[in-house]
Structure formats: structure tokens, C-alpha cells
Amino acid sequence: MKITDVKIFVVNPTAAEKFDGIGHLYRSGGVNYVVVKVLTDEGVYGVGEGTLYASELAVVSVLKNFRELLIGKDPNDIEDTWHFLHRSTYWRGGPIFKTAIAAIDIALWDIKGKLANMPVYQLLGGSCRKGVLVYRHADGRDLKEVTDNIRKWLEQGYKVIRAQMGGYGGSGNLKFEPAQREGLPDITYFEPSRYLIEVPKLFEHLRNELGMEVDLLHDVHEQLSPIEAAQLAKRLEPYRLFFLEDPVSPEQKDVLAFIRSQTTTPIAIGEIFCDREQILPLFVNRLIDYIRIAPLHVGGITEARKIMAIAEPFGVKSAFHGAADLGPISQAAAVHLQMSIHNFGVQEWTDFRSIQVFCDLFPTPCEVSGGYAYPNEKPGLGIDFNEELAERFPYSPVYMPQIRRIDGTVHGY
């Protein structure tokens, strides 16, 4: 059996329309999803995903190079192919190469499952659970709106909710400036003082309204300095967070030891990690409780499975990134993997299945019921890609949000 072609697509079904309930990333330009189809000489094909928000065309360029290297190779040799692609460039690693490798890796696992006539999670050792616990996002302009939005998710059966007020940075977002020209993002100016005061008040209100048993979490989104993050985590202790996400940027991961010494609030980090070398010290030194990687951005199912095996003896659980800047194929891959690992925690969730255009483009996204996601039981990943329909949703340029401090200094999103 040989690979005969790797077809690459970039589709943007969200450029012209905003959909409720699938994340705040649907600003001007929408989201471009990078999809691959790995074809074989026996007619079996696999679908994979290489989406990297605002860097899609860079991943596509790598995939075009990979295509030439892959034609003629046996799709069954997943482990060998992973290392072959990883070492196909002298400058290894990084998010662009790892995402491109993941696109191929996910497609090869899809092929493997189809050949075995089994869903992918069965090939990974079978099921460790009946379903994958997921969490949804609840934002709002004020305390009441956040509370009402949490209640809406609870009424639908969700058991874990992320609570934000006013988006990332909350009331710390002091002013906005329009973009320099059409198509570019507006500029947000952020200062942390109001945000640091606001967040503990938010969770005090939520606990008074909802009680202590509801599982709530919060995403700092790397907006704070180490001392500010430690202050916030300590102030949030009485409100029993499921976890506090990204209290500092990954570049400052060494200061997590200091934050850890100041608080018992659980810590989650890692959605923009792409290499195991970045992650290993966090496990060995027991600096985090949940790892937020996405299989899509660390090299696919093959590499994410190894990372989670390393995490297990250190008591670190998965909390895979799953916002709307990742598509339904990578979501399916994450669900299959988390069905099969023992140290699962929770999965961030985007309900693609509730939106018809995604069901048409990607028949069929994973199902959610009662706050749990379930893999499609068809052979492989159980999801497909409609390349004929894709022509209706061409690439549209997108850019990351621009954040600055009030004095004009560039600040991280």
C-alpha cells in the first residue's frame, strides 16, 4: 500500500457570518481551517487537519513540501513517518512544522482505523471511559449576564464552565482604537489593576449565586506578570476553581514554581506549547495540574499520546485546547485520544455539530450529550471532508488581535 497524493485545502466557512456559541474568535475574516486528504493506491484515504490561526499559509507551504516526500511511502508506518517528517528539516520543531506533521499524522491514523475497521480510540488501547467530559465558555458584560450564561449551559447538562467577564482582561481593557485600515484588527489597550480587582468579585458572586459544587474555571490568557498572577491565584482560593488557565505566558513557565508556592489553586497551561522539551520540566517539577496542549499543534495523535504518557506518573491530567480556532477533524482526534488515556481531565469544547455548515463540510462532527463528548464509532476518526463544498468557502486573510499597554507598549494576546 502506497501514498499516491496529499491534497491540501484551506476553507473559511465563518468569514461572512458570525455564529453564536462557538467562541469569540469569529471576528472580521473568520477562521481558516487547513485540511489534508492523504490518498492511497488502494482507494482508502485519511483526513487530517493543519489549522494554525493566522499562520495557515505557512503551514500549507510546509505541507506542500511534505507532499513530495510522502508520495510512495507506506501509510501504515505512522511512527516512522512521524520521525521522518520531524527530521526532514535541519531546523526541527516549532508550531508551524509540528502542525503540518500533525495534519499528516491524524490522516494516517484515520487510514489505519479504516483498514482495521475500528475507531481510532480502539487502536490506541480501547476506552478508559464512557465519554469525554467537556467545558463550555460563559462570558458576559456584567455579573448577572455571566451568571445567566452559566445557568444556560448548566440547563443543557454541561458540568464544567469557564467564566469570564468582558473577554480576556475584562475591565482591564481600557480603550480601543480602530485598525489602521480595513481587514486589520483593532487595537485594545490593557492595564491589569481593574482586572485583578474584578475577577475575585466575579467568582464571589458566582459562588453566592450558584453554590460551591458547580465546576468553574477562568482563563487569564497570559495577561499578568508573575507577581500579579500569584496574587490572583491566591485571592481565588476560596472559590474552588477547577483550574486557573495560563496565569503567565509560556515563556515565563519557570516562575510557575513561585506561583505554586503561593497558592493551592490548580493551574493549567500549555495551549501554545508545541514541543515536548517545553513541557517536560512542568511535569518533572510538578508545576501544573492540567496540560492544555492540542494534539493538532504538538505533532498529532502520535506525539500527544507520548506527552500524556510522560504526564501520567506526575499526576498531570489532560485539558486539551479546543476553542473554535481548531476545527472538527482535530477535535475528533483529541476525543479519540482522550477516550484512551487514563490521565484525562477535561476537554475544551466547540459544538460544531450544532451548526449546519460544519456538518456539511465535515460529516460528521463529534456528538455531545449531558456534558460529555463521544467519538463517532465508524472506522477511523469517523469524520470526513466534503472537498466539493469547500470551493464555496475560500481562504480569507486573518490576523491575531492587537493588544498594547496604555503607554503603547506591545502586550501579548
TORVO-830953 format. One record per residue (C-alpha): residue number from 1; residue in three letters; x, y, z. Coordinates in Angstrom, 1 decimal. Example, Ala and Ser with C-alpha at 12.3 -4.5 7.8 and 13.67 -1.06 7.14 Angstrom:
BEGIN
1; ala; 12.3; -4.5; 7.8
2; ser; 13.7; -1.1; 7.1
//
This chain:
BEGIN
1; met; 0.0; 0.0; 0.0
2; lys; 1.4; 3.4; -1.0
3; ile; 0.5; 7.0; -0.6
4; thr; -0.4; 8.5; -4.0
5; asp; -1.2; 12.1; -3.2
6; val; -1.7; 14.6; -0.4
7; lys; -4.4; 17.1; -1.2
8; ile; -4.4; 20.4; 0.8
9; phe; -7.4; 22.6; 1.3
10; val; -8.0; 25.9; 3.2
11; val; -11.6; 26.6; 4.0
12; asn; -13.2; 29.5; 5.8
13; pro; -16.9; 28.9; 6.5
14; thr; -17.1; 31.7; 9.0
15; ala; -15.8; 34.7; 7.1
16; ala; -19.2; 36.1; 6.1
17; glu; -21.3; 35.1; 9.1
18; lys; -20.9; 35.0; 12.9
19; phe; -22.3; 32.0; 14.8
20; asp; -23.4; 32.1; 18.4
21; gly; -21.9; 29.8; 21.0
22; ile; -18.7; 28.8; 19.2
23; gly; -16.2; 31.3; 20.5
24; his; -15.2; 34.9; 20.3
25; leu; -12.5; 34.3; 17.6
26; tyr; -15.1; 34.9; 14.8
27; arg; -14.1; 38.5; 14.2
28; ser; -13.6; 40.0; 10.8
29; gly; -12.1; 37.4; 8.5
30; gly; -13.4; 34.4; 10.4
31; val; -11.2; 31.3; 10.8
32; asn; -9.4; 29.4; 8.1
33; tyr; -9.3; 25.7; 8.6
34; val; -6.4; 23.7; 6.9
35; val; -7.5; 20.2; 5.8
36; val; -5.5; 17.4; 4.2
37; lys; -6.6; 14.3; 2.4
38; val; -3.9; 11.5; 2.2
39; leu; -4.8; 9.3; -0.7
40; thr; -3.6; 5.7; -1.3
41; asp; -3.3; 3.3; -4.2
42; glu; -6.0; 1.1; -2.6
43; gly; -8.6; 3.8; -2.6
44; val; -8.6; 4.3; 1.2
45; tyr; -7.9; 7.9; 2.3
46; gly; -7.5; 9.7; 5.6
47; val; -8.4; 13.2; 6.6
48; gly; -6.2; 15.4; 8.8
49; glu; -6.1; 19.0; 9.9
50; gly; -3.3; 21.6; 10.0
51; thr; -5.1; 24.7; 11.2
52; leu; -2.8; 27.3; 12.9
53; tyr; -4.8; 30.5; 13.4
54; ala; -3.3; 33.5; 11.4
55; ser; -0.4; 31.3; 10.2
56; glu; -2.4; 29.0; 7.9
57; leu; -0.5; 29.7; 4.7
58; ala; 2.9; 29.0; 6.4
59; val; 1.6; 25.5; 7.4
60; val; 0.3; 25.0; 3.8
61; ser; 3.8; 25.7; 2.5
62; val; 5.3; 23.0; 4.7
63; leu; 2.6; 20.6; 3.7
64; lys; 3.3; 21.1; 0.0
65; asn; 6.9; 20.2; 0.8
66; phe; 5.8; 17.1; 2.8
67; arg; 3.6; 16.0; -0.1
68; glu; 6.7; 15.4; -2.3
69; leu; 8.4; 13.4; 0.5
70; leu; 5.3; 11.3; 1.2
71; ile; 4.3; 10.0; -2.2
72; gly; 5.3; 6.4; -2.5
73; lys; 5.6; 5.8; 1.3
74; asp; 3.5; 3.2; 3.1
75; pro; 0.7; 4.9; 5.2
76; asn; 0.8; 2.1; 7.7
77; asp; 4.2; 3.2; 9.1
78; ile; 2.9; 6.0; 11.3
79; glu; 5.8; 6.1; 13.8
80; asp; 8.4; 6.0; 11.1
81; thr; 6.7; 8.7; 9.1
82; trp; 6.4; 11.0; 12.1
83; his; 10.2; 10.8; 12.7
84; phe; 10.9; 11.1; 9.0
85; leu; 8.9; 14.3; 8.7
86; his; 10.3; 15.7; 12.0
87; arg; 13.8; 15.3; 10.7
88; ser; 13.1; 16.4; 7.2
89; thr; 14.4; 19.8; 8.1
90; tyr; 17.6; 20.6; 9.9
91; trp; 15.7; 23.2; 12.0
92; arg; 13.3; 20.9; 13.8
93; gly; 10.2; 21.7; 15.9
94; gly; 8.2; 24.9; 16.3
95; pro; 4.4; 25.4; 15.8
96; ile; 4.4; 25.5; 12.0
97; phe; 6.3; 22.3; 11.4
98; lys; 4.5; 20.5; 14.3
99; thr; 1.1; 21.5; 13.0
100; ala; 2.0; 20.3; 9.5
101; ile; 3.3; 17.0; 10.9
102; ala; 0.0; 16.7; 12.9
103; ala; -2.1; 17.1; 9.8
104; ile; -0.4; 14.1; 8.2
105; asp; -0.3; 12.1; 11.4
106; ile; -4.0; 12.5; 12.1
107; ala; -4.8; 11.4; 8.5
108; leu; -2.6; 8.3; 8.8
109; trp; -4.4; 7.3; 12.0
110; asp; -7.7; 7.7; 10.1
111; ile; -6.4; 5.4; 7.4
112; lys; -5.2; 2.9; 10.0
113; gly; -8.6; 2.8; 11.6
114; lys; -10.4; 2.3; 8.3
115; leu; -8.0; -0.5; 7.3
116; ala; -8.6; -2.2; 10.7
117; asn; -12.4; -1.5; 10.5
118; met; -12.2; 0.1; 14.0
119; pro; -12.5; 3.6; 15.5
120; val; -9.1; 5.1; 16.3
121; tyr; -9.5; 5.0; 20.1
122; gln; -9.7; 1.2; 19.9
123; leu; -6.3; 1.1; 18.2
124; leu; -4.9; 3.3; 21.0
125; gly; -5.8; 0.7; 23.6
126; gly; -9.6; 1.0; 23.8
127; ser; -11.8; 3.0; 26.0
128; cys; -10.9; 4.2; 29.5
129; arg; -14.3; 5.9; 30.0
130; lys; -17.8; 6.2; 28.6
131; gly; -17.5; 9.8; 27.4
132; val; -15.1; 12.8; 27.4
133; leu; -16.1; 15.5; 29.9
134; val; -16.2; 18.9; 28.2
135; tyr; -16.4; 22.5; 29.3
136; arg; -18.0; 25.5; 27.7
137; his; -17.4; 29.3; 27.8
138; ala; -19.7; 31.7; 29.6
139; asp; -18.9; 35.4; 29.1
140; gly; -20.9; 38.5; 29.9
141; arg; -20.9; 42.3; 30.2
142; asp; -21.7; 42.2; 33.9
143; leu; -22.2; 39.8; 36.8
144; lys; -25.8; 39.0; 36.0
145; glu; -25.1; 38.2; 32.4
146; val; -22.2; 35.9; 33.2
147; thr; -24.3; 34.1; 35.8
148; asp; -27.3; 33.8; 33.4
149; asn; -25.0; 32.4; 30.7
150; ile; -23.5; 29.8; 33.1
151; arg; -27.0; 28.7; 34.0
152; lys; -27.9; 28.2; 30.3
153; trp; -25.0; 25.8; 29.9
154; leu; -25.9; 24.0; 33.2
155; glu; -29.5; 23.6; 32.0
156; gln; -28.1; 21.9; 28.9
157; gly; -26.3; 19.3; 31.0
158; tyr; -22.8; 20.8; 31.0
159; lys; -20.9; 20.3; 34.2
160; val; -17.8; 22.4; 33.8
161; ile; -18.0; 26.1; 32.7
162; arg; -15.3; 28.7; 32.0
163; ala; -16.4; 32.1; 33.5
164; gln; -15.1; 35.4; 32.0
165; met; -16.5; 38.9; 32.2
166; gly; -15.8; 41.2; 29.3
167; gly; -13.5; 38.8; 27.5
168; tyr; -9.8; 38.3; 28.2
169; gly; -8.6; 41.0; 30.5
170; gly; -12.1; 42.1; 31.5
171; ser; -12.4; 45.7; 32.7
172; gly; -8.6; 46.0; 32.3
173; asn; -9.4; 46.7; 28.6
174; leu; -9.4; 50.4; 29.0
175; lys; -9.9; 51.7; 25.4
176; phe; -10.0; 50.6; 21.8
177; glu; -8.7; 52.1; 18.6
178; pro; -9.8; 51.2; 15.1
179; ala; -7.5; 49.4; 12.8
180; gln; -5.2; 51.4; 10.6
181; arg; -7.0; 50.0; 7.5
182; glu; -9.8; 47.7; 6.7
183; gly; -9.1; 44.0; 7.3
184; leu; -6.7; 44.5; 10.2
185; pro; -7.6; 44.0; 13.9
186; asp; -8.5; 46.9; 16.2
187; ile; -6.1; 47.8; 19.0
188; thr; -7.0; 47.1; 22.6
189; tyr; -5.3; 48.9; 25.4
190; phe; -4.9; 46.8; 28.6
191; glu; -3.9; 47.5; 32.2
192; pro; -4.2; 44.8; 34.9
193; ser; -5.3; 46.8; 38.0
194; arg; -9.1; 46.7; 37.4
195; tyr; -8.9; 43.1; 36.1
196; leu; -7.2; 41.9; 39.3
197; ile; -9.9; 43.6; 41.4
198; glu; -12.8; 42.4; 39.2
199; val; -12.1; 38.6; 38.9
200; pro; -12.3; 37.7; 42.6
201; lys; -15.5; 39.7; 42.9
202; leu; -16.9; 37.8; 39.9
203; phe; -16.2; 34.4; 41.5
204; glu; -17.5; 35.5; 44.9
205; his; -20.8; 36.5; 43.1
206; leu; -20.9; 33.2; 41.2
207; arg; -20.4; 31.1; 44.3
208; asn; -23.1; 33.0; 46.1
209; glu; -25.5; 32.5; 43.2
210; leu; -24.6; 29.0; 42.1
211; gly; -23.1; 27.3; 45.1
212; met; -19.8; 25.6; 45.6
213; glu; -20.5; 22.4; 43.7
214; val; -20.5; 23.8; 40.1
215; asp; -17.1; 23.4; 38.5
216; leu; -15.9; 26.8; 37.3
217; leu; -12.6; 27.8; 35.7
218; his; -11.1; 31.0; 34.5
219; asp; -8.6; 31.9; 31.7
220; val; -6.1; 34.7; 32.5
221; his; -4.8; 34.3; 28.9
222; glu; -1.2; 35.3; 29.8
223; gln; -2.2; 38.9; 30.7
224; leu; -0.4; 39.1; 34.0
225; ser; 3.1; 39.4; 35.4
226; pro; 4.3; 36.6; 37.8
227; ile; 3.6; 38.5; 41.0
228; glu; 0.1; 39.6; 39.7
229; ala; -0.7; 36.0; 38.7
230; ala; 0.3; 34.8; 42.2
231; gln; -1.9; 37.5; 43.8
232; leu; -4.9; 36.5; 41.7
233; ala; -4.5; 32.7; 42.2
234; lys; -4.3; 33.3; 46.0
235; arg; -7.3; 35.5; 46.1
236; leu; -9.3; 32.9; 44.1
237; glu; -8.6; 30.1; 46.5
238; pro; -11.8; 30.4; 48.5
239; tyr; -13.9; 29.9; 45.3
240; arg; -12.6; 26.4; 44.4
241; leu; -11.7; 26.8; 40.8
242; phe; -11.5; 23.7; 38.6
243; phe; -8.3; 25.4; 37.3
244; leu; -6.8; 28.8; 36.6
245; glu; -5.6; 28.8; 33.0
246; asp; -2.4; 30.4; 31.6
247; pro; -1.7; 32.7; 34.6
248; val; 1.5; 33.7; 32.9
249; ser; 2.9; 33.3; 29.4
250; pro; 4.7; 30.1; 28.4
251; glu; 8.0; 32.0; 28.1
252; gln; 7.8; 32.5; 31.8
253; lys; 7.0; 28.9; 32.8
254; asp; 9.9; 28.8; 35.2
255; val; 8.0; 31.2; 37.5
256; leu; 5.2; 28.7; 38.0
257; ala; 7.3; 27.4; 40.9
258; phe; 6.8; 30.7; 42.6
259; ile; 3.1; 30.9; 41.9
260; arg; 2.7; 27.3; 43.1
261; ser; 4.4; 28.2; 46.4
262; gln; 1.8; 30.9; 47.0
263; thr; -1.5; 29.1; 46.2
264; thr; -3.4; 25.8; 46.1
265; thr; -5.5; 27.0; 43.1
266; pro; -5.0; 24.3; 40.4
267; ile; -3.0; 25.6; 37.4
268; ala; -3.5; 24.7; 33.7
269; ile; -1.1; 25.9; 30.9
270; gly; 0.1; 24.9; 27.5
271; glu; -2.2; 25.6; 24.6
272; ile; 0.6; 27.3; 22.6
273; phe; 3.3; 24.7; 23.5
274; cys; 4.4; 22.6; 20.5
275; asp; 7.5; 20.7; 21.7
276; arg; 7.8; 18.1; 24.5
277; glu; 11.0; 19.8; 25.6
278; gln; 9.0; 22.9; 26.6
279; ile; 6.6; 20.7; 28.6
280; leu; 8.8; 18.1; 30.4
281; pro; 10.1; 20.5; 33.2
282; leu; 6.5; 21.3; 34.1
283; phe; 5.8; 17.6; 34.8
284; val; 9.0; 16.7; 36.5
285; asn; 8.9; 19.7; 38.8
286; arg; 5.1; 19.3; 39.4
287; leu; 4.3; 22.8; 38.5
288; ile; 0.9; 22.3; 36.9
289; asp; -2.2; 20.1; 37.3
290; tyr; -3.5; 20.2; 33.7
291; ile; -1.7; 20.3; 30.4
292; arg; -3.5; 22.4; 27.7
293; ile; -1.9; 21.1; 24.6
294; ala; -3.8; 20.4; 21.4
295; pro; -2.7; 17.2; 19.6
296; leu; -3.0; 19.4; 16.4
297; his; -0.2; 21.7; 17.5
298; val; 2.3; 19.2; 19.1
299; gly; 2.6; 16.8; 16.1
300; gly; -0.7; 14.9; 16.1
301; ile; -2.0; 11.8; 17.9
302; thr; 1.3; 10.1; 17.9
303; glu; 3.2; 12.8; 19.9
304; ala; 0.3; 13.9; 22.1
305; arg; -0.1; 10.3; 23.3
306; lys; 3.5; 10.2; 24.3
307; ile; 3.3; 13.5; 26.1
308; met; 0.3; 12.3; 28.1
309; ala; 2.2; 9.1; 29.0
310; ile; 5.0; 11.2; 30.4
311; ala; 2.5; 13.3; 32.3
312; glu; 0.8; 10.3; 34.0
313; pro; 3.3; 9.4; 36.7
314; phe; 3.4; 13.1; 37.7
315; gly; -0.3; 13.3; 38.2
316; val; -0.9; 15.8; 35.4
317; lys; -4.2; 15.4; 33.5
318; ser; -5.3; 16.5; 30.0
319; ala; -7.3; 19.6; 29.4
320; phe; -6.8; 19.8; 25.6
321; his; -7.3; 23.2; 23.9
322; gly; -10.5; 23.1; 21.9
323; ala; -11.6; 26.6; 21.0
324; ala; -13.1; 27.5; 17.7
325; asp; -9.7; 28.2; 16.1
326; leu; -9.3; 24.4; 15.8
327; gly; -11.6; 22.5; 13.5
328; pro; -13.8; 19.4; 13.7
329; ile; -11.1; 17.0; 12.5
330; ser; -8.6; 17.9; 15.2
331; gln; -11.5; 17.9; 17.7
332; ala; -12.3; 14.3; 16.7
333; ala; -8.6; 13.3; 17.0
334; ala; -8.5; 14.8; 20.5
335; val; -11.6; 13.0; 21.6
336; his; -10.3; 9.6; 20.3
337; leu; -7.0; 10.1; 22.2
338; gln; -8.7; 11.2; 25.4
339; met; -11.1; 8.2; 25.3
340; ser; -8.0; 6.0; 25.6
341; ile; -5.7; 7.7; 28.2
342; his; -6.1; 7.2; 31.9
343; asn; -5.0; 10.7; 33.0
344; phe; -7.8; 12.5; 31.3
345; gly; -9.2; 15.7; 32.9
346; val; -11.5; 17.8; 30.6
347; gln; -11.8; 18.9; 27.0
348; glu; -12.5; 22.5; 26.0
349; trp; -15.5; 22.3; 23.6
350; thr; -16.8; 23.9; 20.5
351; asp; -20.2; 22.5; 19.3
352; phe; -19.6; 22.2; 15.6
353; arg; -22.4; 19.7; 15.3
354; ser; -25.0; 22.4; 16.1
355; ile; -24.0; 24.4; 13.0
356; gln; -25.2; 23.1; 9.7
357; val; -22.3; 24.4; 7.6
358; phe; -19.8; 22.4; 9.7
359; cys; -21.9; 19.3; 9.4
360; asp; -22.0; 19.7; 5.7
361; leu; -18.3; 20.4; 5.3
362; phe; -17.1; 17.8; 7.9
363; pro; -19.6; 14.9; 8.0
364; thr; -20.0; 14.4; 10.9
365; pro; -18.6; 16.3; 14.0
366; cys; -18.4; 14.6; 17.4
367; glu; -21.6; 14.5; 19.4
368; val; -22.2; 15.9; 22.9
369; ser; -24.8; 14.8; 25.4
370; gly; -25.1; 15.5; 29.1
371; gly; -21.8; 17.4; 29.2
372; tyr; -19.8; 14.6; 27.6
373; ala; -18.4; 14.2; 24.1
374; tyr; -18.5; 10.9; 22.2
375; pro; -16.4; 9.8; 19.3
376; asn; -18.0; 8.6; 16.1
377; glu; -17.9; 4.8; 16.2
378; lys; -17.3; 4.5; 12.5
379; pro; -13.9; 3.1; 11.4
380; gly; -11.0; 5.7; 11.7
381; leu; -11.8; 9.1; 13.1
382; gly; -15.4; 8.8; 12.0
383; ile; -15.3; 12.2; 10.2
384; asp; -14.9; 13.2; 6.6
385; phe; -14.4; 16.3; 4.5
386; asn; -16.5; 17.5; 1.6
387; glu; -14.0; 18.9; -0.9
388; glu; -16.6; 19.8; -3.5
389; leu; -18.5; 22.0; -1.0
390; ala; -15.1; 23.5; 0.2
391; glu; -14.9; 25.6; -3.0
392; arg; -17.7; 27.8; -1.6
393; phe; -15.6; 28.9; 1.4
394; pro; -12.2; 30.2; 0.1
395; tyr; -9.4; 31.5; 2.2
396; ser; -9.8; 34.9; 3.8
397; pro; -6.8; 36.7; 5.5
398; val; -7.0; 36.9; 9.3
399; tyr; -4.7; 38.4; 11.9
400; met; -4.2; 38.0; 15.6
401; pro; -5.8; 40.6; 17.9
402; gln; -3.5; 43.5; 18.7
403; ile; -3.0; 44.3; 22.5
404; arg; -1.0; 47.2; 23.9
405; arg; -0.4; 48.6; 27.3
406; ile; -1.9; 52.1; 27.9
407; asp; 1.6; 53.7; 27.2
408; gly; 1.7; 52.0; 23.8
409; thr; 3.9; 49.0; 24.6
410; val; 3.1; 45.8; 22.8
411; his; 1.3; 43.3; 25.1
412; gly; 0.5; 39.6; 24.5
413; tyr; -2.9; 38.4; 23.5
//
